[in-house]
Amino acid sequence: MGFWIFMLLMDLLIPFTMIGFGKRFMEKTPKKINAVFGYRTAMSMKNKDTWSFAHKYCGNIWYTCGLIFVPVTIFVMALLLGKTEDTVGSIGGILCGIQMIPFIGSFFSTEKALNKTFDKAGKRR
């Protein structure tokens, strides 16, 4: 049971991180364009407009996916109650991998949206 609780908490880290940072990025974009914190790509760091757009767009994806993954994670892990540690670990690891898909994939869709909304110099189309 201890390992199951551990895996549940570990599998909830990604969705709660997505919810927390997603909400923060949607509501309060980091004030300064910087190379330390925030959605940092060459296109997002062109100017304040691209910086703000990228954070709001990516934040929305993260927030939405996080809200979806919390109940899904709890449901899947509830199905694993009483199963062996190997089963809990394997399914928990797979679940974590699945959660990473939209977490990482959001960068591709955000960059696509940036390129669709802004020209290469960072001016709105």
WOQUI-V540658 format. One record per pair of residues at least 12 apart in sequence whose ideal C-beta (glycine too) atoms are under 8 Angstrom apart, sorted by the first residue. I is the first residue (numbers start at 1). GAP is how many residues later the second one is. If there is no record, write none. Layout:
i & gap
I & GAP
I & GAP
This chain:
i & gap
3 & 82
3 & 85
3 & 86
4 & 73
4 & 76
4 & 77
4 & 79
4 & 84
7 & 70
7 & 73
7 & 81
7 & 82
7 & 85
8 & 65
8 & 66
8 & 69
8 & 84
10 & 82
10 & 86
11 & 62
11 & 66
11 & 81
11 & 84
11 & 85
11 & 88
12 & 58
12 & 61
12 & 62
14 & 52
14 & 55
14 & 82
14 & 85
14 & 86
14 & 89
15 & 50
15 & 51
15 & 52
15 & 54
15 & 55
15 & 58
15 & 84
16 & 50
16 & 54
17 & 49
18 & 44
18 & 45
18 & 47
18 & 48
18 & 51
18 & 84
18 & 85
19 & 43
19 & 44
19 & 47
19 & 48
19 & 51
20 & 46
21 & 38
21 & 41
22 & 36
22 & 37
22 & 38
22 & 39
22 & 40
22 & 41
22 & 42
22 & 43
22 & 44
23 & 36
23 & 40
24 & 35
25 & 13
25 & 14
25 & 30
25 & 31
25 & 33
25 & 34
25 & 37
26 & 29
26 & 30
26 & 33
26 & 34
26 & 37
27 & 32
29 & 22
29 & 23
29 & 26
29 & 27
30 & 21
30 & 25
33 & 12
33 & 14
33 & 15
33 & 18
38 & 13
38 & 17
39 & 12
39 & 15
39 & 16
39 & 19
39 & 71
41 & 13
41 & 66
41 & 70
41 & 73
43 & 68
43 & 71
43 & 72
43 & 75
43 & 79
44 & 66
44 & 70
46 & 72
46 & 75
46 & 76
47 & 75
49 & 69
49 & 73
49 & 75
50 & 64
50 & 68
50 & 72
53 & 60
53 & 61
53 & 64
53 & 65
54 & 56
54 & 60
57 & 52
57 & 53
57 & 56
57 & 57
58 & 48
58 & 49
58 & 52
61 & 41
61 & 45
61 & 48
61 & 49
62 & 40
62 & 41
62 & 44
65 & 37
65 & 38
65 & 41
69 & 30
73 & 22
73 & 26
76 & 15
76 & 19
77 & 15
77 & 18
80 & 12
